[in-house]
Amino acid sequence: MDPVMTLVIAAIVAAIIVVVLNKQQANKVSNNMYADDVQHLYMLTTAEYKIKALESRQYVPINDELARLTMNYRRGEIQLNELNSKLDYLLAEFKINDNELVEAV
């Protein structure tokens, strides 16, 4: 076989392999972006339920703290996972249990 023809065939095979690997990598990135969106949506929904449960108590200290936390989140001063952690702390601090959290939905 001619060495030039061998080189052409090798180049075509290499190009096909690169295209296939690139497509697989693009699918992985797409799947990760979807998973990140779902996780963000879940955390946001969870925060909403926690806020509703805390608001149902109608305590001034809770309402003041909630206003501060939500304002900080809207301004971008705290991240969503930090907001959820602080809401968990408030739920524990004011002894709001899972049943009350479900009822707030």
VOPAGU-2260 file (C-alpha; in pm, 1 decimal, decimal comma):
REM VOPAGU-2260
SITE   aa  ch    i         X         Y         Z
SITE  MET   A    0       0,0       0,0       0,0
SITE  ASP   A    1     118,4     348,0     -80,5
SITE  PRO   A    2     251,2     537,9     226,6
SITE  VAL   A    3      54,7     847,6     126,1
SITE  MET   A    4    -268,8     648,7     110,0
SITE  THR   A    5    -194,0     499,5     453,9
SITE  LEU   A    6    -139,4     847,8     590,3
SITE  VAL   A    7    -469,2     971,3     440,2
SITE  ILE   A    8    -660,9     677,3     589,0
SITE  ALA   A    9    -497,0     733,5     929,3
SITE  ALA   A   10    -589,8    1102,7     916,7
SITE  ILE   A   11    -954,4    1020,4     832,4
SITE  VAL   A   12    -974,4     768,1    1117,8
SITE  ALA   A   13    -817,6    1018,8    1358,3
SITE  ALA   A   14   -1066,1    1287,0    1250,5
SITE  ILE   A   15   -1360,2    1051,5    1307,5
SITE  ILE   A   16   -1229,5     962,4    1653,3
SITE  VAL   A   17   -1189,6    1331,5    1743,2
SITE  VAL   A   18   -1545,0    1408,9    1628,4
SITE  VAL   A   19   -1689,1    1118,0    1830,6
SITE  LEU   A   20   -1494,4    1213,7    2144,9
SITE  ASN   A   21   -1595,1    1578,6    2106,7
SITE  LYS   A   22   -1961,4    1479,8    2080,1
SITE  GLN   A   23   -1934,3    1263,3    2392,7
SITE  GLN   A   24   -1771,5    1549,5    2584,0
SITE  ALA   A   25   -2045,8    1791,1    2474,2
SITE  ASN   A   26   -2310,9    1547,6    2600,9
SITE  LYS   A   27   -2135,7    1525,5    2940,1
SITE  VAL   A   28   -2129,4    1904,3    2973,8
SITE  SER   A   29   -2495,9    1927,1    2877,0
SITE  ASN   A   30   -2594,4    1662,8    3133,9
SITE  ASN   A   31   -2397,0    1840,2    3408,9
SITE  MET   A   32   -2566,7    2172,1    3330,4
SITE  TYR   A   33   -2908,2    2005,6    3357,8
SITE  ALA   A   34   -2816,2    1847,3    3692,2
SITE  ASP   A   35   -2694,7    2185,1    3822,8
SITE  ASP   A   36   -3023,6    2350,2    3717,5
SITE  VAL   A   37   -3228,1    2081,0    3893,5
SITE  GLN   A   38   -3021,8    2110,4    4210,6
SITE  HIS   A   39   -3055,3    2490,7    4210,3
SITE  LEU   A   40   -3432,1    2465,7    4160,5
SITE  TYR   A   41   -3460,0    2212,7    4444,7
SITE  MET   A   42   -3260,0    2434,5    4681,9
SITE  LEU   A   43   -3468,9    2738,8    4587,9
SITE  THR   A   44   -3795,0    2549,4    4646,6
SITE  THR   A   45   -3664,9    2420,1    4978,7
SITE  ALA   A   46   -3577,0    2773,5    5087,5
SITE  GLU   A   47   -3928,0    2891,0    4997,9
SITE  TYR   A   48   -4086,9    2617,7    5212,3
SITE  LYS   A   49   -3860,6    2702,9    5503,5
SITE  ILE   A   50   -3944,4    3073,5    5475,2
SITE  LYS   A   51   -4318,5    2997,4    5471,8
SITE  ALA   A   52   -4284,6    2780,7    5781,7
SITE  LEU   A   53   -4090,4    3052,6    5960,9
SITE  GLU   A   54   -4336,6    3324,3    5856,9
SITE  SER   A   55   -4622,6    3119,3    5996,6
SITE  ARG   A   56   -4483,7    3176,9    6347,5
SITE  GLN   A   57   -4538,2    3556,0    6328,8
SITE  TYR   A   58   -4255,0    3637,5    6568,8
SITE  VAL   A   59   -4093,6    3977,0    6516,1
SITE  PRO   A   60   -3738,3    3839,8    6559,6
SITE  ILE   A   61   -3804,6    3575,9    6291,9
SITE  ASN   A   62   -3955,0    3827,0    6050,1
SITE  ASP   A   63   -3664,0    4068,5    6097,9
SITE  GLU   A   64   -3409,9    3792,7    6038,9
SITE  LEU   A   65   -3600,6    3663,7    5734,1
SITE  ALA   A   66   -3612,7    4011,8    5585,2
SITE  ARG   A   67   -3238,9    4051,0    5636,0
SITE  LEU   A   68   -3157,3    3708,8    5489,1
SITE  THR   A   69   -3377,7    3745,9    5182,9
SITE  MET   A   70   -3243,3    4095,7    5116,1
SITE  ASN   A   71   -2885,8    3966,6    5139,9
SITE  TYR   A   72   -2970,0    3682,9    4900,9
SITE  ARG   A   73   -3132,7    3917,7    4648,0
SITE  ARG   A   74   -2830,8    4146,6    4660,3
SITE  GLY   A   75   -2601,0    3850,9    4600,0
SITE  GLU   A   76   -2429,0    3891,2    4934,8
SITE  ILE   A   77   -2500,0    3528,2    5029,0
SITE  GLN   A   78   -2535,7    3220,1    4813,0
SITE  LEU   A   79   -2839,9    2992,0    4802,9
SITE  ASN   A   80   -2673,0    2713,4    5000,6
SITE  GLU   A   81   -2578,3    2963,1    5273,9
SITE  LEU   A   82   -2936,1    3095,4    5279,5
SITE  ASN   A   83   -3066,7    2740,5    5325,7
SITE  SER   A   84   -2817,0    2676,3    5606,1
SITE  LYS   A   85   -2922,7    2990,8    5790,6
SITE  LEU   A   86   -3289,0    2902,1    5743,5
SITE  ASP   A   87   -3216,0    2556,4    5888,9
SITE  TYR   A   88   -3059,6    2727,7    6189,5
SITE  LEU   A   89   -3368,4    2946,6    6237,3
SITE  LEU   A   90   -3597,3    2644,1    6207,2
SITE  ALA   A   91   -3398,9    2469,1    6480,2
SITE  GLU   A   92   -3371,8    2785,2    6692,1
SITE  PHE   A   93   -3747,6    2837,8    6696,4
SITE  LYS   A   94   -3818,8    2463,2    6718,7
SITE  ILE   A   95   -4014,5    2436,3    6396,5
SITE  ASN   A   96   -4040,4    2068,8    6312,8
SITE  ASP   A   97   -4087,3    1882,9    5983,9
SITE  ASN   A   98   -4465,0    1863,4    6025,9
SITE  GLU   A   99   -4492,1    2241,7    6038,8
SITE  LEU   A  100   -4264,8    2264,8    5736,2
SITE  VAL   A  101   -4495,1    2033,4    5540,2
SITE  GLU   A  102   -4803,0    2227,7    5650,7
SITE  ALA   A  103   -4646,1    2551,8    5522,4
SITE  VAL   A  104   -4660,7    2412,9    5170,5
